[in-house]
Amino acid sequence: AFTGDLVRATADLAPIFADPAGEPVAALPRDDAYDGTTLPVVERQEHWVRVLLAGRAAVPSQGDPAQVSGWLRTADLEFSAVSQTIEVDIAARTLDIVGLDGARERVAEDFAWGTDATPTPRGRTFVMLVRAEPSFGYTRGHPLVYLGVQSPTLDGFGGASVAVTAFHYHDDHSGAISNGCVRLDAAAIDRLATLPTGTPVVIR
């Protein structure tokens, strides 16, 4: 479960640990061109937090493509509070923004999701980056809300070595037809694009 905390590095880089008893295995930048630097906490101890990280453990053809998590020292971080969570229910075709008080804002009552061969990743993730990309004509100028999780079946996509999952606009936005992204109508994507990076996301 999410603890309700968001964290960001206070220095240029904060060490990431696979285990608090071990040595650092990576570093979290305070700023990055693709964001992914404000992270939701999923476990909290006195001096440590475990966070979801952008990316996956391996590409699907070579190992477990699950989203990775890591440990950070609380002394290296600044904390803020989660204000809302995005909840996606594929079976019900609903997408809600849920407040701290449990109040639900229904953002979509239909959308498109991944096919059986290229499924939308299930489970918990977070908003990594919000950006409009004019070269993606299918978005019609609406922003994309990129998530910290990637495809469980595609090693890469569109010539890239990554296959990032996103919420985005598409003219065709109903049914199991996408490569894993959740396609939404204009009002829904524009609403989601107002949420801050780090916002927790649950897809079931």
Secondary structure, 3 states (H helix, E strand, C coil): CCCCEEEEECCCEEEEECCCCCCEEEEEECCCCCCCCCEEEEEECCCEEEEEEEEECCCCCCCCCCEEEEEEEHHHEEEEECCEEEEEECCCCEEEEEECCCCEEEEECCCEEECCCCCCCCEEEEEEEEECCCCCHHHCCCCEEEEEEECCCCCCECCECCCEEEEEECCCCCEEEECCCEEECHHHHHHHCCCCCCCEEEEC
